[in-house]
Structures are given as C-alpha cells and as structure tokens.
Amino acid sequence: MAFFQSPIYYCMLGAIALQLLRIIEESKRPSKKRPDYRSIKYYVTATASIAIAVIVGVVYFDGEPVSHNRIVYFHTGASAPFLVRSLSNTLPAIISSKPQKIKIIIGCIFA
C-alpha cells in the first residue's frame, strides 16, 4: 500500500497517461499514417518512456517525504522523457565520442 502513496507511483501514472494520450492521438490519423501497433518497437518505446519516468521519479523524489502536491509528481512523470531527451541533446561534445552513440540510441527510442 505504501507504493501507491509514493511519488514514484504518481510519476509512473503520468507517463502512462502520456502514452494513453499518444494512442488516442495516433488513432485519429489516417490508417496509412498510424504506427504499426504490432511492431515490437512501438511497445519498447512505450515501456522505455514509462521506465524513464520511474527513473526520474527515483532520482528526484526517492527518500523525500510526500510533501509536494501529487500533480507535481504526475507532471514530472509525464515530462520525464522530454527532460531526458533535452539533457541528452545538451551533453557537451568535449567529453568524448561515446556520448554521441548514447544520443543516437535515445533519439531512436523516442523517434
């Protein structure tokens, strides 16, 4: 029962809500422009988005008493994939060429 009061749970719900909105919006497209719901890439992308929201929730709110409004946690979960994408795009190129590979992988996941 403690998990349902956890900020991480609300972050996960925010990411799930975002995925549901994505499905609703994609269903309004013409059939030729809809994604392939049978492809594994579609589900890996959705699962990765939810996993990123959970990770961001752990990083931001783990160990912190529930003192913020739940909508803050929900919003953090919904915006987590965009936060991580923005962070990956702003990595300095000075580090090495390896982060470029990470950017490509993250870009493929959210494309």
Secondary structure as UniProt FT lines:
FT   HELIX           2..5
FT   HELIX           7..27
FT   TURN            31..33
FT   TURN            37..38
FT   HELIX           40..61
FT   TURN            62..63
FT   HELIX           70..89
FT   TURN            93..94
FT   HELIX           98..109
//
